């Protein structure tokens, strides 16, 4: 318990008042609206803050949990006696578009962006390859970590690399091959790597065709 008190005091010195909450009910952050209080719930604004929080958890021997959109989570009524680190559209949904050439674009995407929003953004740019994720609930980080897909190839085919923070608090970049994807999982998930940003390579396509594929995917689902 002393560890937790020391940790909370350290977090208070590290984050602003609106960046952490004590005893936050997890049911407010899960799609199924279940879950008791998380001892500390943090909403970091940048990578340095995440690293600092992970280092503090390690120092005080307190566990932490990475939360995305909460769409694939069942949290017990007794809650979570640790630190929940939220990577969501409110704090990590940056999008950078880099033109390689007329037909080839690089998208650098914050892990908190919702998969649906990424699919829409790509379609508006007439970029093909992310039509399958239009109706998968959750963030890009959560989706990559569990290798989410629907009918087609999901996020992984156009993925080139990911920026992650290791459980030791080290920021590194991994190629797609180094992520070790398998059906509904990856090394990222197994090793508790926190995904912070993903880089995709997409080809220019026909906007109408892309949006039709998205509509067809939605129709097949419902
Ligand atoms: C109605 C419904 C339909 C679905 N349909 C599909 C489908 O068609 N295809 C499919 O593949 N999946 C489907 N899913 C599952 C979906 O892939 C997951 O809900 C989604 O990937 C979870 O993302 P999230 O951001 O909500 O993660 P959360 O639910 O918040 O967390 C889930 C896991 O991901 C980890 N995580 C979250 N963010 C990160 C991050 N930034 N870095 C590292 N780890 C992270 C968490 O620690 C946790 O272990 C469906 C789920 C629901 C509820």
py3Dmol code that shows the C-alpha trace and the ligand (Angstrom):
import py3Dmol

protein = """\
ATOM      1  CA  UNK A   1       0.000   0.000   0.000  1.00  0.00           C
ATOM      2  CA  UNK A   2       2.894   2.354   0.816  1.00  0.00           C
ATOM      3  CA  UNK A   3       4.217   1.724  -2.679  1.00  0.00           C
ATOM      4  CA  UNK A   4       0.910   2.894  -4.106  1.00  0.00           C
ATOM      5  CA  UNK A   5       0.847   6.026  -1.920  1.00  0.00           C
ATOM      6  CA  UNK A   6       4.419   6.897  -2.961  1.00  0.00           C
ATOM      7  CA  UNK A   7       3.542   6.273  -6.604  1.00  0.00           C
ATOM      8  CA  UNK A   8       0.448   8.498  -6.442  1.00  0.00           C
ATOM      9  CA  UNK A   9       2.497  11.292  -4.863  1.00  0.00           C
ATOM     10  CA  UNK A  10       5.075  10.950  -7.640  1.00  0.00           C
ATOM     11  CA  UNK A  11       2.369  10.994 -10.311  1.00  0.00           C
ATOM     12  CA  UNK A  12       0.904  14.154  -8.755  1.00  0.00           C
ATOM     13  CA  UNK A  13       4.314  15.785  -9.153  1.00  0.00           C
ATOM     14  CA  UNK A  14       4.635  14.568 -12.746  1.00  0.00           C
ATOM     15  CA  UNK A  15       1.192  15.139 -14.280  1.00  0.00           C
ATOM     16  CA  UNK A  16      -1.259  18.027 -14.236  1.00  0.00           C
ATOM     17  CA  UNK A  17      -4.593  17.696 -12.391  1.00  0.00           C
ATOM     18  CA  UNK A  18      -6.518  16.923 -15.572  1.00  0.00           C
ATOM     19  CA  UNK A  19      -4.048  14.204 -16.598  1.00  0.00           C
ATOM     20  CA  UNK A  20      -4.761  11.716 -13.806  1.00  0.00           C
ATOM     21  CA  UNK A  21      -7.758  10.560 -11.767  1.00  0.00           C
ATOM     22  CA  UNK A  22      -7.768   8.486  -8.586  1.00  0.00           C
ATOM     23  CA  UNK A  23     -10.337   5.683  -8.214  1.00  0.00           C
ATOM     24  CA  UNK A  24     -11.757   6.170 -11.704  1.00  0.00           C
ATOM     25  CA  UNK A  25     -14.617   3.768 -12.482  1.00  0.00           C
ATOM     26  CA  UNK A  26     -13.552   1.577 -15.387  1.00  0.00           C
ATOM     27  CA  UNK A  27     -17.167   1.105 -16.466  1.00  0.00           C
ATOM     28  CA  UNK A  28     -16.913   4.635 -17.872  1.00  0.00           C
ATOM     29  CA  UNK A  29     -14.208   3.408 -20.260  1.00  0.00           C
ATOM     30  CA  UNK A  30     -15.402  -0.032 -21.390  1.00  0.00           C
ATOM     31  CA  UNK A  31     -17.865  -0.706 -24.199  1.00  0.00           C
ATOM     32  CA  UNK A  32     -19.719  -3.225 -22.040  1.00  0.00           C
ATOM     33  CA  UNK A  33     -20.019  -0.600 -19.277  1.00  0.00           C
ATOM     34  CA  UNK A  34     -18.597  -2.832 -16.581  1.00  0.00           C
ATOM     35  CA  UNK A  35     -15.643  -2.467 -14.238  1.00  0.00           C
ATOM     36  CA  UNK A  36     -14.911  -1.082 -10.791  1.00  0.00           C
ATOM     37  CA  UNK A  37     -12.358   1.580  -9.840  1.00  0.00           C
ATOM     38  CA  UNK A  38      -8.834   1.814 -11.201  1.00  0.00           C
ATOM     39  CA  UNK A  39      -6.617   3.053  -8.388  1.00  0.00           C
ATOM     40  CA  UNK A  40      -4.962   5.546 -10.748  1.00  0.00           C
ATOM     41  CA  UNK A  41      -6.146   6.402 -14.263  1.00  0.00           C
ATOM     42  CA  UNK A  42      -3.726   8.465 -16.345  1.00  0.00           C
ATOM     43  CA  UNK A  43      -4.273  10.335 -19.596  1.00  0.00           C
ATOM     44  CA  UNK A  44      -0.738  11.158 -20.758  1.00  0.00           C
ATOM     45  CA  UNK A  45      -0.277  13.867 -23.375  1.00  0.00           C
ATOM     46  CA  UNK A  46       3.066  12.774 -24.793  1.00  0.00           C
ATOM     47  CA  UNK A  47       5.592   9.951 -25.027  1.00  0.00           C
ATOM     48  CA  UNK A  48       7.839  11.334 -22.286  1.00  0.00           C
ATOM     49  CA  UNK A  49       4.967  11.267 -19.808  1.00  0.00           C
ATOM     50  CA  UNK A  50       4.209   7.627 -20.665  1.00  0.00           C
ATOM     51  CA  UNK A  51       7.848   6.666 -20.159  1.00  0.00           C
ATOM     52  CA  UNK A  52       7.917   8.519 -16.858  1.00  0.00           C
ATOM     53  CA  UNK A  53       4.743   6.761 -15.647  1.00  0.00           C
ATOM     54  CA  UNK A  54       6.060   3.320 -16.639  1.00  0.00           C
ATOM     55  CA  UNK A  55       9.360   4.059 -14.884  1.00  0.00           C
ATOM     56  CA  UNK A  56       7.474   5.116 -11.744  1.00  0.00           C
ATOM     57  CA  UNK A  57       5.350   1.939 -11.827  1.00  0.00           C
ATOM     58  CA  UNK A  58       8.512  -0.156 -12.152  1.00  0.00           C
ATOM     59  CA  UNK A  59      10.266   1.767  -9.372  1.00  0.00           C
ATOM     60  CA  UNK A  60       7.347   1.331  -6.949  1.00  0.00           C
ATOM     61  CA  UNK A  61       6.570  -2.200  -8.097  1.00  0.00           C
ATOM     62  CA  UNK A  62       3.005  -1.315  -9.118  1.00  0.00           C
ATOM     63  CA  UNK A  63       1.408  -2.927 -12.173  1.00  0.00           C
ATOM     64  CA  UNK A  64       0.022  -0.920 -15.075  1.00  0.00           C
ATOM     65  CA  UNK A  65      -2.489  -1.648 -17.817  1.00  0.00           C
ATOM     66  CA  UNK A  66      -2.659  -0.163 -21.332  1.00  0.00           C
ATOM     67  CA  UNK A  67      -6.184   0.977 -22.222  1.00  0.00           C
ATOM     68  CA  UNK A  68      -7.332   1.841 -25.728  1.00  0.00           C
ATOM     69  CA  UNK A  69     -11.009   2.331 -26.509  1.00  0.00           C
ATOM     70  CA  UNK A  70     -12.037  -0.341 -23.989  1.00  0.00           C
ATOM     71  CA  UNK A  71     -13.989  -2.238 -26.631  1.00  0.00           C
ATOM     72  CA  UNK A  72     -12.470  -5.627 -25.874  1.00  0.00           C
ATOM     73  CA  UNK A  73     -12.269  -5.473 -22.096  1.00  0.00           C
ATOM     74  CA  UNK A  74     -14.020  -7.128 -19.202  1.00  0.00           C
ATOM     75  CA  UNK A  75     -13.018  -5.464 -15.931  1.00  0.00           C
ATOM     76  CA  UNK A  76     -14.108  -6.923 -12.600  1.00  0.00           C
ATOM     77  CA  UNK A  77     -16.365  -4.985 -10.205  1.00  0.00           C
ATOM     78  CA  UNK A  78     -13.478  -4.918  -7.725  1.00  0.00           C
ATOM     79  CA  UNK A  79     -11.558  -2.790 -10.215  1.00  0.00           C
ATOM     80  CA  UNK A  80      -7.810  -2.620 -10.838  1.00  0.00           C
ATOM     81  CA  UNK A  81      -5.221  -2.037  -8.111  1.00  0.00           C
ATOM     82  CA  UNK A  82      -2.703  -0.397 -10.399  1.00  0.00           C
ATOM     83  CA  UNK A  83      -2.260   2.324 -12.997  1.00  0.00           C
ATOM     84  CA  UNK A  84      -4.376   2.417 -16.157  1.00  0.00           C
ATOM     85  CA  UNK A  85      -2.625   4.272 -18.993  1.00  0.00           C
ATOM     86  CA  UNK A  86      -5.135   5.466 -21.566  1.00  0.00           C
ATOM     87  CA  UNK A  87      -3.991   5.790 -25.202  1.00  0.00           C
ATOM     88  CA  UNK A  88      -7.037   7.238 -26.901  1.00  0.00           C
ATOM     89  CA  UNK A  89      -8.219   9.572 -29.625  1.00  0.00           C
ATOM     90  CA  UNK A  90      -8.140  12.483 -27.168  1.00  0.00           C
ATOM     91  CA  UNK A  91      -4.400  12.251 -26.618  1.00  0.00           C
ATOM     92  CA  UNK A  92      -2.740  10.207 -29.391  1.00  0.00           C
ATOM     93  CA  UNK A  93      -4.605  10.566 -32.688  1.00  0.00           C
ATOM     94  CA  UNK A  94      -2.110  12.541 -34.757  1.00  0.00           C
ATOM     95  CA  UNK A  95      -2.103  11.887 -38.517  1.00  0.00           C
ATOM     96  CA  UNK A  96       0.772  12.792 -40.814  1.00  0.00           C
ATOM     97  CA  UNK A  97       0.471  12.217 -44.567  1.00  0.00           C
ATOM     98  CA  UNK A  98       3.700  11.983 -46.571  1.00  0.00           C
ATOM     99  CA  UNK A  99       3.636  11.713 -50.350  1.00  0.00           C
ATOM    100  CA  UNK A 100       6.250   9.268 -51.691  1.00  0.00           C
ATOM    101  CA  UNK A 101       5.111   9.722 -55.276  1.00  0.00           C
ATOM    102  CA  UNK A 102       1.827  10.179 -57.193  1.00  0.00           C
ATOM    103  CA  UNK A 103       0.652   6.665 -56.319  1.00  0.00           C
ATOM    104  CA  UNK A 104       2.280   5.952 -53.010  1.00  0.00           C
ATOM    105  CA  UNK A 105       1.689   7.586 -49.624  1.00  0.00           C
ATOM    106  CA  UNK A 106       2.969   7.102 -46.095  1.00  0.00           C
ATOM    107  CA  UNK A 107       0.551   7.649 -43.196  1.00  0.00           C
ATOM    108  CA  UNK A 108       1.985   8.117 -39.724  1.00  0.00           C
ATOM    109  CA  UNK A 109      -0.830   7.556 -37.251  1.00  0.00           C
ATOM    110  CA  UNK A 110      -1.162   8.010 -33.488  1.00  0.00           C
ATOM    111  CA  UNK A 111      -2.109   4.766 -31.734  1.00  0.00           C
ATOM    112  CA  UNK A 112      -5.147   6.394 -30.129  1.00  0.00           C
ATOM    113  CA  UNK A 113      -6.917   7.081 -33.414  1.00  0.00           C
ATOM    114  CA  UNK A 114     -10.036   4.950 -33.820  1.00  0.00           C
ATOM    115  CA  UNK A 115      -9.704   2.354 -36.595  1.00  0.00           C
ATOM    116  CA  UNK A 116     -12.947   3.636 -38.092  1.00  0.00           C
ATOM    117  CA  UNK A 117     -11.557   7.177 -38.327  1.00  0.00           C
ATOM    118  CA  UNK A 118      -8.334   5.952 -39.930  1.00  0.00           C
ATOM    119  CA  UNK A 119     -10.320   4.028 -42.540  1.00  0.00           C
ATOM    120  CA  UNK A 120     -12.381   7.149 -43.324  1.00  0.00           C
ATOM    121  CA  UNK A 121      -9.316   9.442 -43.462  1.00  0.00           C
ATOM    122  CA  UNK A 122      -7.580   7.071 -45.903  1.00  0.00           C
ATOM    123  CA  UNK A 123     -10.677   6.871 -48.112  1.00  0.00           C
ATOM    124  CA  UNK A 124     -10.993  10.661 -48.223  1.00  0.00           C
ATOM    125  CA  UNK A 125      -7.419  10.748 -49.539  1.00  0.00           C
ATOM    126  CA  UNK A 126      -8.355   8.030 -52.100  1.00  0.00           C
ATOM    127  CA  UNK A 127      -5.876   5.656 -50.486  1.00  0.00           C
ATOM    128  CA  UNK A 128      -6.738   1.968 -50.559  1.00  0.00           C
ATOM    129  CA  UNK A 129      -5.905  -0.824 -48.143  1.00  0.00           C
ATOM    130  CA  UNK A 130      -7.735   0.091 -44.934  1.00  0.00           C
ATOM    131  CA  UNK A 131     -11.334  -0.534 -46.028  1.00  0.00           C
ATOM    132  CA  UNK A 132     -11.645  -3.662 -43.863  1.00  0.00           C
ATOM    133  CA  UNK A 133     -11.271  -1.865 -40.541  1.00  0.00           C
ATOM    134  CA  UNK A 134     -14.199   0.511 -41.067  1.00  0.00           C
ATOM    135  CA  UNK A 135     -16.443  -1.203 -38.499  1.00  0.00           C
ATOM    136  CA  UNK A 136     -13.961  -2.763 -36.109  1.00  0.00           C
ATOM    137  CA  UNK A 137     -14.354  -0.997 -32.776  1.00  0.00           C
ATOM    138  CA  UNK A 138     -11.194   0.149 -31.058  1.00  0.00           C
ATOM    139  CA  UNK A 139      -8.029   2.130 -31.533  1.00  0.00           C
ATOM    140  CA  UNK A 140      -5.209   1.592 -34.008  1.00  0.00           C
ATOM    141  CA  UNK A 141      -2.927   0.599 -31.095  1.00  0.00           C
ATOM    142  CA  UNK A 142      -5.391  -1.964 -29.736  1.00  0.00           C
ATOM    143  CA  UNK A 143      -6.099  -3.272 -33.243  1.00  0.00           C
ATOM    144  CA  UNK A 144      -2.427  -3.696 -34.153  1.00  0.00           C
ATOM    145  CA  UNK A 145      -1.606  -5.335 -30.856  1.00  0.00           C
ATOM    146  CA  UNK A 146      -4.306  -7.975 -31.402  1.00  0.00           C
ATOM    147  CA  UNK A 147      -3.988  -8.106 -35.218  1.00  0.00           C
ATOM    148  CA  UNK A 148      -7.599  -7.118 -35.848  1.00  0.00           C
ATOM    149  CA  UNK A 149      -9.156  -7.784 -39.250  1.00  0.00           C
ATOM    150  CA  UNK A 150     -12.500  -8.295 -40.932  1.00  0.00           C
ATOM    151  CA  UNK A 151     -12.866 -10.419 -44.079  1.00  0.00           C
ATOM    152  CA  UNK A 152      -9.678  -9.056 -45.612  1.00  0.00           C
ATOM    153  CA  UNK A 153      -6.303  -8.242 -44.191  1.00  0.00           C
ATOM    154  CA  UNK A 154      -7.121  -5.581 -41.606  1.00  0.00           C
ATOM    155  CA  UNK A 155      -4.374  -3.253 -40.487  1.00  0.00           C
ATOM    156  CA  UNK A 156      -1.396  -5.466 -41.058  1.00  0.00           C
ATOM    157  CA  UNK A 157      -0.872  -5.645 -44.836  1.00  0.00           C
ATOM    158  CA  UNK A 158      -0.189  -1.903 -45.313  1.00  0.00           C
ATOM    159  CA  UNK A 159       1.625  -1.606 -41.956  1.00  0.00           C
ATOM    160  CA  UNK A 160       5.357  -0.855 -42.256  1.00  0.00           C
ATOM    161  CA  UNK A 161       6.547  -0.121 -38.719  1.00  0.00           C
ATOM    162  CA  UNK A 162       5.413   0.723 -35.198  1.00  0.00           C
ATOM    163  CA  UNK A 163       6.808   2.874 -32.426  1.00  0.00           C
ATOM    164  CA  UNK A 164       6.461   1.175 -29.083  1.00  0.00           C
ATOM    165  CA  UNK A 165       7.423   1.642 -25.451  1.00  0.00           C
ATOM    166  CA  UNK A 166       8.744  -1.479 -23.758  1.00  0.00           C
ATOM    167  CA  UNK A 167       7.799  -2.507 -20.182  1.00  0.00           C
ATOM    168  CA  UNK A 168      11.271  -1.206 -19.234  1.00  0.00           C
ATOM    169  CA  UNK A 169      10.222   2.252 -20.439  1.00  0.00           C
ATOM    170  CA  UNK A 170      12.323   2.312 -23.620  1.00  0.00           C
ATOM    171  CA  UNK A 171      11.013   3.852 -26.856  1.00  0.00           C
ATOM    172  CA  UNK A 172      11.919   1.789 -29.937  1.00  0.00           C
ATOM    173  CA  UNK A 173      10.732   1.291 -33.497  1.00  0.00           C
ATOM    174  CA  UNK A 174       9.943  -2.174 -34.865  1.00  0.00           C
ATOM    175  CA  UNK A 175       9.402  -3.264 -38.455  1.00  0.00           C
ATOM    176  CA  UNK A 176       6.240  -5.187 -39.261  1.00  0.00           C
ATOM    177  CA  UNK A 177       8.275  -8.392 -39.417  1.00  0.00           C
ATOM    178  CA  UNK A 178       9.626  -7.799 -35.910  1.00  0.00           C
ATOM    179  CA  UNK A 179       6.067  -7.532 -34.534  1.00  0.00           C
ATOM    180  CA  UNK A 180       5.538 -11.290 -34.984  1.00  0.00           C
ATOM    181  CA  UNK A 181       1.870 -11.157 -35.980  1.00  0.00           C
ATOM    182  CA  UNK A 182      -0.284 -14.273 -35.721  1.00  0.00           C
ATOM    183  CA  UNK A 183      -4.042 -14.831 -35.736  1.00  0.00           C
ATOM    184  CA  UNK A 184      -5.492 -12.285 -33.265  1.00  0.00           C
ATOM    185  CA  UNK A 185      -2.165 -11.650 -31.612  1.00  0.00           C
ATOM    186  CA  UNK A 186       1.416 -10.420 -31.866  1.00  0.00           C
ATOM    187  CA  UNK A 187       4.696 -10.169 -29.990  1.00  0.00           C
ATOM    188  CA  UNK A 188       3.542  -6.657 -29.060  1.00  0.00           C
ATOM    189  CA  UNK A 189       0.662  -8.119 -27.110  1.00  0.00           C
ATOM    190  CA  UNK A 190       2.671 -10.994 -25.629  1.00  0.00           C
ATOM    191  CA  UNK A 191       5.475  -8.721 -24.411  1.00  0.00           C
ATOM    192  CA  UNK A 192       3.173  -5.926 -23.208  1.00  0.00           C
ATOM    193  CA  UNK A 193       4.651  -3.404 -25.631  1.00  0.00           C
ATOM    194  CA  UNK A 194       2.720  -0.135 -25.649  1.00  0.00           C
ATOM    195  CA  UNK A 195       2.015   0.957 -29.236  1.00  0.00           C
ATOM    196  CA  UNK A 196       2.363   4.698 -29.610  1.00  0.00           C
ATOM    197  CA  UNK A 197       2.429   5.238 -33.380  1.00  0.00           C
ATOM    198  CA  UNK A 198       2.060   3.217 -36.587  1.00  0.00           C
ATOM    199  CA  UNK A 199       3.345   3.856 -40.102  1.00  0.00           C
ATOM    200  CA  UNK A 200       1.337   2.601 -43.093  1.00  0.00           C
ATOM    201  CA  UNK A 201       2.161   2.606 -46.798  1.00  0.00           C
ATOM    202  CA  UNK A 202      -0.893   2.981 -49.020  1.00  0.00           C
ATOM    203  CA  UNK A 203      -1.490   3.138 -52.762  1.00  0.00           C
ATOM    204  CA  UNK A 204      -3.651   5.697 -54.499  1.00  0.00           C
ATOM    205  CA  UNK A 205      -6.918   4.154 -55.666  1.00  0.00           C
ATOM    206  CA  UNK A 206     -10.365   5.066 -56.869  1.00  0.00           C
ATOM    207  CA  UNK A 207     -12.271   6.890 -54.116  1.00  0.00           C
ATOM    208  CA  UNK A 208     -15.698   5.635 -55.223  1.00  0.00           C
ATOM    209  CA  UNK A 209     -14.464   2.040 -55.373  1.00  0.00           C
ATOM    210  CA  UNK A 210     -12.801   2.346 -51.953  1.00  0.00           C
ATOM    211  CA  UNK A 211     -15.951   3.757 -50.362  1.00  0.00           C
ATOM    212  CA  UNK A 212     -18.076   1.085 -52.027  1.00  0.00           C
ATOM    213  CA  UNK A 213     -15.871  -1.612 -50.493  1.00  0.00           C
ATOM    214  CA  UNK A 214     -16.318   0.035 -47.094  1.00  0.00           C
ATOM    215  CA  UNK A 215     -20.103   0.079 -47.525  1.00  0.00           C
ATOM    216  CA  UNK A 216     -20.095  -3.567 -48.633  1.00  0.00           C
ATOM    217  CA  UNK A 217     -18.053  -4.492 -45.552  1.00  0.00           C
ATOM    218  CA  UNK A 218     -20.580  -2.725 -43.327  1.00  0.00           C
ATOM    219  CA  UNK A 219     -23.485  -4.490 -45.046  1.00  0.00           C
ATOM    220  CA  UNK A 220     -21.822  -7.883 -44.621  1.00  0.00           C
ATOM    221  CA  UNK A 221     -21.391  -7.242 -40.914  1.00  0.00           C
ATOM    222  CA  UNK A 222     -24.945  -6.160 -40.061  1.00  0.00           C
TER     223      UNK A 222
END
"""
ligand_1 = """\
53
LIG
C -18.775 -5.446 -31.333
C -17.344 -5.848 -31.598
C -16.981 -6.241 -32.877
C -15.657 -6.628 -33.148
N -15.334 -7.032 -34.405
C -14.078 -7.424 -34.668
C -13.706 -7.859 -35.985
O -14.500 -7.887 -36.907
N -12.425 -8.244 -36.186
C -11.494 -8.218 -35.191
O -10.345 -8.562 -35.432
N -11.809 -7.804 -33.953
C -13.075 -7.416 -33.666
N -13.388 -6.988 -32.405
C -12.322 -6.908 -31.414
C -11.491 -5.653 -31.679
O -10.412 -6.017 -32.498
C -10.996 -5.089 -30.413
O -12.154 -4.612 -29.750
C -10.027 -3.927 -30.589
O -8.891 -4.296 -31.319
C -9.591 -3.456 -29.248
O -9.095 -2.151 -29.375
P -9.279 -1.146 -28.170
O -8.549 0.095 -28.505
O -10.714 -0.995 -27.816
O -8.507 -1.927 -27.018
P -8.971 -2.202 -25.511
O -10.277 -2.933 -25.506
O -8.887 -0.955 -24.731
O -7.811 -3.196 -25.059
C -7.750 -4.495 -25.619
C -6.317 -5.022 -25.492
O -5.450 -4.237 -26.312
C -4.401 -3.660 -25.524
N -4.115 -2.314 -26.047
C -4.989 -1.295 -26.244
N -4.351 -0.212 -26.732
C -3.043 -0.560 -26.852
C -1.862 0.124 -27.287
N -1.879 1.404 -27.698
N -0.686 -0.555 -27.266
C -0.636 -1.841 -26.857
N -1.701 -2.536 -26.419
C -2.897 -1.900 -26.420
C -4.951 -3.631 -24.097
O -3.919 -3.635 -23.141
C -5.770 -4.907 -24.065
O -4.950 -6.019 -23.817
C -14.685 -6.600 -32.112
C -15.056 -6.169 -30.827
C -16.359 -5.800 -30.559
C -16.725 -5.341 -29.180
"""
view = py3Dmol.view(width=600, height=400)
view.addModel(protein, "pdb")
view.setStyle({"model": 0}, {"cartoon": {"style": "trace"}})
view.addModel(ligand_1, "xyz")
view.setStyle({"model": 1}, {"stick": {}})
view.zoomTo()
view.show()
